[in-house]
Amino acid sequence: MTKISRGLTRRKVLQTGMAGIIGTGVAPLVFSKGAWAQEFCNNPTGDTVTLGLNLPLTGTYAEEGADEQKAYELAIAHLNGEGDGGLIAVLAPTALKGNGILGKKVGYVSSDSQTKSDVARAGATRMIERDGAIMITGGSSSGEAIAVQGLCQEMGVIFMAGLTHSNDTTGKDKKRYGFRHFFNAYQSGVALGPILGEQYGTDRRAYHLTADYTWGWTQEESIKNATEALGWETVAAVRTPLGTTDYSQYLTPVLNSGADVLILNHYGLDMVNSLTQAVQFGMRDRQANGKDFQIVTPLISELMAKGAGESVKGIYGTSNWHWNLQDPGSIAFTKSFGAAYGSPPSQAAHTAYVQTLLYADAVERAGTFYPPEVIKALEGHEFEGMGNGPTLYRAEDHQCIKSVLVVQGNESPTSEFDVLNVVKEVDRETVTYDPAIFGGELGPAEPAPVC
């Protein structure tokens, strides 16, 4: 069977009909799976395959993006049989062989998203259309993730999300071509709520400062639901622009609000700035309503904790993963990453690395890069060995269901990296929920006419 030339796209076929094809001298296709596979976006026909890394290398989440880039480069090296193989040896089950993906050497292109959704979408478009990326991955902002997975659904290119924590990513904005390994805001609330009740009691008044975009909104909603279920009262919830550096105008009203807990629904440099400034305002040294004033950061990473320094000590939050876990996968990844870069990996690096391996493994199990078959291989897939215990890639919403960590700023760190302690590992059954509660439709698996 003669392949359709690159100049004759499926869109052209649809416009001209079979007569148009015959007029070109090209034999008509029989539309089987194999035939469709000749047409899908960026089908790699040579001996290499290209992944597109969409990373916030500048902007509020730049530090997370830089760590993700390191992890992606390490994962690609391991897929190509370089280095110690990392988590390939401990992923179970696995179809990975360390000889690329389906025998093709893995390469990559990258784009700086600048922690901006429109820039992220433009970068992903460029990597697909100009560079031939077969899969897009990355991001440390849910705004970016939602924008890019919408694009990937339109173009028929799989999106393996990096760090994205909004409920909307696998909720109302979920897409058939989008997959998330990272946990979400709802799961943070479920995991953290009981610990806050144990430590601070059930008679508390909370004041929220919230990043004004999709992640902040759903994080605020989730932690409010969890704390109000304990008996806490929400005094106020104030939105702050992403990228704020001076929080004094937002912190001053807290002092006279009657609140005795400040909840910072911030991430990255925003959280570093808001937390350190709240401590400088003396909030951790004061009392309100006859109680010691407390600060909570529902989502926190090692990079943020390190940046906040002394201010993070004793602060509670949740994390997707921690480098000091003692399961074989965490040990293997921390060893590989540390040998390559001289520091332990962050949770952002971990999810980036794992997503790369999971995509490659799905392609190997499917035996093709054809996206609908890769999607089938990911949906409902059960695996372990990646550092989060037994994990399900849930078919209904493409959310990984796994354990969640409650962490606390280390009061007595032994090194610059020893900044968070794992207080509790909340099992996956506890944080499992009905995917229908967040709505949304995945959409079709059939690839778009052209990319």
C-alpha positions in Angstrom: 0.0 0.0 0.0 1.4 3.4 -0.9 1.5 5.9 1.9 -0.1 9.3 1.6 2.5 11.9 1.0 3.0 14.7 3.6 1.5 17.1 1.1 -1.8 15.2 1.1 -3.2 15.5 4.6 -6.3 13.8 6.0 -8.0 17.2 5.9 -7.3 17.4 2.1 -8.8 13.9 1.8 -11.9 15.0 3.6 -12.2 18.1 1.4 -11.7 16.4 -2.0 -13.1 13.0 -1.3 -11.9 9.7 -2.9 -11.9 11.2 -6.4 -9.4 13.7 -5.2 -7.1 11.0 -4.0 -7.4 8.9 -7.1 -6.7 12.1 -9.1 -3.3 12.4 -7.4 -2.3 8.9 -8.5 -2.2 7.7 -4.9 -3.9 4.4 -4.1 -6.9 4.8 -1.8 -6.4 3.8 1.8 -8.4 1.1 3.6 -9.2 2.7 6.9 -8.0 0.1 9.3 -6.0 0.9 12.5 -2.8 0.4 10.5 -3.9 2.8 7.9 -4.9 5.4 10.4 -1.5 5.0 11.9 0.0 6.4 8.8 -1.8 9.7 9.3 -1.7 10.6 12.9 0.1 13.7 14.1 3.9 13.5 14.0 4.0 9.7 13.5 7.8 9.0 13.9 8.9 7.2 10.7 12.6 7.5 11.2 14.9 6.1 13.9 14.3 8.9 16.4 11.3 10.2 18.3 10.9 13.7 19.8 9.3 14.7 23.1 8.2 18.3 23.7 9.1 19.7 27.1 7.0 22.8 28.1 8.7 24.3 31.2 8.4 27.4 33.3 12.1 28.4 33.2 11.2 32.0 34.1 8.4 33.4 36.2 6.9 32.5 39.5 7.4 28.8 39.2 10.8 28.9 37.5 12.6 26.9 40.2 10.2 24.0 39.8 10.6 24.2 36.0 14.3 23.9 36.2 14.1 20.8 38.4 11.6 19.3 36.0 14.0 19.8 33.1 16.7 18.0 34.9 14.3 15.1 35.5 13.2 14.9 31.9 16.7 14.8 30.7 17.5 12.0 33.1 14.5 10.0 32.1 15.3 10.4 28.4 18.9 9.2 29.1 17.6 6.2 31.0 15.1 5.4 28.2 18.0 5.4 25.8 20.0 3.0 27.9 22.3 5.6 29.4 23.3 5.9 33.1 22.1 3.5 35.8 18.6 3.0 34.3 16.9 4.7 37.3 13.4 3.5 37.8 13.2 1.3 34.7 14.3 -1.6 36.8 11.7 -1.1 39.5 8.6 -0.2 37.5 6.2 -3.1 37.7 4.9 -4.2 35.4 7.1 -2.8 32.7 7.7 -3.2 29.0 10.7 -0.8 28.9 13.9 -2.2 27.5 16.3 0.8 27.7 16.6 0.9 24.0 14.5 4.1 23.4 10.8 3.8 22.6 9.9 1.0 20.2 13.6 0.9 19.3 13.7 4.6 18.4 16.2 6.9 20.2 14.4 9.5 22.2 15.2 13.2 21.8 13.6 16.3 22.9 12.8 20.0 22.2 11.9 22.5 24.9 10.1 25.8 25.4 10.0 28.3 28.2 6.4 28.8 29.2 7.3 31.7 31.5 4.6 30.5 33.9 2.0 31.9 31.5 -0.9 29.9 30.0 -0.9 31.7 26.6 2.9 31.3 26.3 2.7 27.7 27.2 0.0 27.0 24.6 2.0 28.8 21.9 5.2 26.9 22.8 3.4 23.6 22.7 1.9 24.5 19.3 5.4 25.3 18.0 6.9 22.1 19.3 4.2 20.0 17.6 4.0 21.9 14.3 7.6 22.8 13.8 9.6 20.2 15.8 7.4 17.1 15.3 6.9 16.4 19.0 4.9 13.1 19.4 4.1 13.9 23.1 4.0 17.1 25.1 4.8 17.2 28.8 5.7 19.7 31.6 4.4 22.7 33.4 4.3 23.7 37.0 1.0 25.7 36.8 -2.5 24.3 36.4 -3.4 27.2 34.2 -0.6 26.1 31.8 -1.6 22.4 32.1 -5.3 23.1 31.3 -4.4 25.3 28.3 -1.9 22.8 26.9 -4.0 19.7 27.3 -6.9 21.5 25.5 -4.5 22.2 22.6 -3.3 18.6 22.6 -6.8 17.3 22.5 -7.4 19.4 19.4 -4.2 18.3 17.7 -4.3 14.6 18.7 -1.1 14.7 20.7 -0.9 13.1 24.1 -0.1 15.4 27.0 1.5 14.0 30.1 1.1 16.8 32.6 3.9 17.8 34.9 3.1 19.5 38.2 -0.6 20.5 38.2 -2.7 20.4 41.3 -6.0 22.1 40.4 -9.1 19.9 40.6 -10.1 21.2 37.2 -7.2 19.5 35.4 -8.8 16.1 35.7 -12.2 17.5 36.6 -14.3 20.0 34.5 -11.4 20.6 32.1 -10.2 16.9 31.7 -9.4 15.7 28.2 -8.9 12.3 26.6 -5.4 13.2 25.5 -4.4 14.6 29.0 -3.0 12.5 31.8 -2.0 13.5 35.4 0.3 11.7 37.7 0.4 14.5 40.4 -2.3 14.5 43.1 -4.9 17.3 43.3 -6.3 19.9 45.7 -9.3 17.8 46.8 -6.9 15.1 47.9 -4.8 17.6 49.8 -7.8 18.7 51.8 -8.8 15.1 52.6 -5.3 14.2 53.7 -4.5 17.4 55.6 -7.8 18.1 57.3 -7.6 15.4 60.0 -4.0 16.4 60.9 -5.0 20.1 61.3 -7.9 19.0 63.6 -5.5 16.9 65.7 -2.9 19.6 66.0 -4.9 22.8 66.2 -8.4 21.7 67.4 -11.8 22.1 65.9 -12.5 25.7 67.1 -10.5 27.8 64.7 -11.1 30.9 62.5 -9.2 30.8 59.2 -8.2 33.6 56.8 -7.2 32.5 53.3 -4.9 34.2 50.9 -5.3 32.6 47.5 -3.5 32.7 44.2 -6.0 34.1 41.7 -6.2 31.3 39.1 -7.6 27.8 38.7 -5.3 26.1 41.1 -5.7 28.6 43.9 -9.5 28.6 43.5 -9.8 24.9 43.8 -7.2 24.6 46.6 -9.1 27.2 48.6 -12.4 25.5 48.1 -10.9 22.1 49.0 -9.2 23.2 52.2 -12.2 25.3 53.2 -14.4 22.2 52.9 -12.0 20.1 54.9 -11.5 22.6 57.7 -15.2 23.7 57.9 -16.0 20.0 58.3 -13.9 20.0 61.4 -15.8 23.0 62.8 -13.5 25.8 61.7 -15.0 29.1 60.6 -13.7 30.8 57.4 -13.3 34.5 58.3 -12.2 35.7 54.8 -10.8 34.5 51.5 -8.8 37.1 49.6 -7.4 36.6 46.1 -3.8 37.6 45.2 -2.3 38.0 41.7 0.1 35.3 40.6 3.6 36.7 40.8 3.0 39.1 43.8 6.2 40.0 45.5 5.0 42.3 48.3 2.2 40.9 50.4 2.0 43.6 53.0 -1.3 45.0 51.8 -2.8 41.5 52.0 -1.2 40.5 55.4 -2.1 43.7 57.3 -5.9 43.0 57.4 -5.3 39.6 58.8 -4.0 41.0 62.0 -7.4 42.7 62.9 -9.7 40.0 61.3 -10.3 37.9 64.3 -8.6 34.9 62.6 -6.2 32.6 64.4 -5.0 30.7 61.3 -3.6 32.0 58.1 -4.0 29.6 55.2 -1.7 30.4 52.2 -3.0 28.9 49.0 0.2 29.9 47.2 2.9 27.9 45.4 6.4 28.4 44.2 8.0 31.8 44.8 4.6 33.2 45.8 4.5 30.9 48.8 8.1 31.7 49.7 7.3 35.4 49.7 4.0 35.3 51.4 5.1 32.9 54.2 8.4 34.7 55.0 6.6 38.0 55.0 3.8 36.7 57.3 6.5 35.5 59.7 8.2 38.9 59.5 4.8 40.4 60.4 5.1 38.5 63.7 2.2 36.2 63.0 3.8 33.1 64.4 4.6 35.0 67.7 1.2 36.3 68.4 -2.0 34.9 69.9 -5.6 35.3 68.8 -8.8 34.1 70.4 -6.7 32.7 73.3 -4.7 30.5 70.9 -1.3 30.5 69.3 -1.6 31.9 65.8 -0.9 29.3 63.1 0.0 29.3 59.4 -0.8 26.5 56.9 0.5 25.9 53.4 -1.8 23.2 51.9 0.6 22.4 49.0 4.4 22.6 49.6 7.5 21.3 48.0 11.1 20.8 49.1 12.2 23.7 46.8 9.7 26.1 48.5 10.7 24.9 52.0 14.3 25.5 51.2 13.6 29.0 49.9 11.5 29.9 53.0 14.3 28.9 55.3 13.5 29.4 59.0 10.0 30.5 58.3 8.9 27.0 57.2 9.8 25.2 60.4 6.7 23.5 61.9 4.4 24.5 59.0 2.0 21.7 57.8 1.2 21.0 54.1 0.9 18.1 51.6 3.2 16.8 49.0 3.0 14.3 46.1 6.4 12.6 47.0 9.5 13.1 49.1 13.1 12.1 48.3 13.7 10.5 51.7 11.0 7.8 51.3 12.6 4.4 51.7 10.8 2.3 49.1 12.9 0.9 46.3 11.6 3.4 43.7 12.3 6.5 45.8 15.7 5.2 46.7 16.6 4.5 43.1 15.3 7.8 41.8 17.0 9.9 44.5 20.3 8.0 43.9 20.2 8.6 40.1 19.1 12.2 40.3 21.6 13.0 43.1 24.5 11.4 41.1 23.6 13.5 38.1 22.9 16.8 39.7 24.4 16.9 43.2 21.1 17.4 45.1 18.0 15.4 45.8 15.0 15.7 43.5 11.9 17.7 44.2 8.3 16.4 43.8 8.2 18.4 40.6 11.2 16.5 39.3 9.7 13.2 40.4 6.4 13.6 38.6 8.1 14.8 35.5 10.4 11.7 35.4 7.6 9.3 36.2 5.3 10.7 33.5 8.0 10.2 30.9 8.5 6.6 31.8 4.8 5.9 32.0 4.3 7.3 28.5 7.1 5.3 27.0 5.9 2.1 28.8 2.4 2.6 27.4 3.7 3.0 23.9 5.8 -0.2 24.3 2.7 -2.1 25.7 0.5 -0.8 22.8 3.2 -1.6 20.3 2.5 1.6 18.5 2.7 5.4 18.8 -0.9 5.7 17.5 -2.5 7.8 20.2 -5.8 6.0 20.7 -3.9 2.8 21.4 -1.5 4.5 23.8 -4.5 6.0 25.6 -6.0 2.6 26.0 -2.8 1.3 27.4 -2.7 4.2 30.0 -6.4 4.1 31.0 -7.0 1.8 33.9 -3.3 0.8 34.1 -2.2 -0.4 37.6 1.5 -0.1 38.4 3.9 0.3 41.3 7.6 0.9 41.9 7.5 4.7 41.2 7.7 5.8 44.8 4.0 6.3 45.5 3.0 2.7 46.3 0.4 0.9 44.2 -1.0 3.4 41.7 -4.0 3.4 39.3 -4.2 5.6 36.2 -8.0 5.9 36.5 -9.8 5.6 33.2 -12.7 7.9 34.0 -10.7 11.0 34.5 -7.0 10.2 33.8 -6.1 11.0 37.4 -3.5 8.8 39.1 -4.9 7.5 42.4 -2.2 6.8 44.9 -1.1 7.7 48.4 -0.6 11.4 49.5 1.9 12.7 52.0 1.3 15.1 54.8 4.5 16.9 55.6 5.8 19.5 58.1 8.7 21.9 58.0 11.6 20.3 59.8 12.3 21.9 63.2 15.9 20.5 63.3 17.3 20.1 59.8 20.6 18.2 59.4 21.4 19.7 56.0 20.1 22.3 53.5 18.0 19.6 51.9 16.5 18.2 55.1 13.7 20.7 55.2 10.5 18.6 55.3 9.5 15.7 57.4 6.8 13.2 56.3 4.2 13.2 59.1 1.8 10.7 57.5 1.4 8.7 54.4 -2.3 8.8 53.6 -3.3 5.6 51.8 -4.9 5.7 48.3 -8.2 4.4 49.5 -8.7 7.4 51.8 -8.0 9.9 49.0 -10.1 8.1 46.4 -13.2 9.9 45.3 -16.0 9.6 42.7 -14.7 11.3 39.5 -18.2 12.5 38.7 -18.1 15.1 41.5 -16.0 17.5 39.3 -17.9 17.0 36.1 -16.3 17.4 32.7 -16.1 15.1 29.6 -12.9 13.4 28.4 -13.9 13.8 24.7 -13.0 11.5 21.8 -9.9 9.4 21.4 -10.0 9.6 17.6 -7.1 11.8 16.5 -7.6 15.1 14.8 -7.5 15.3 11.0 -4.1 17.0 11.0 -1.7 18.5 13.5 
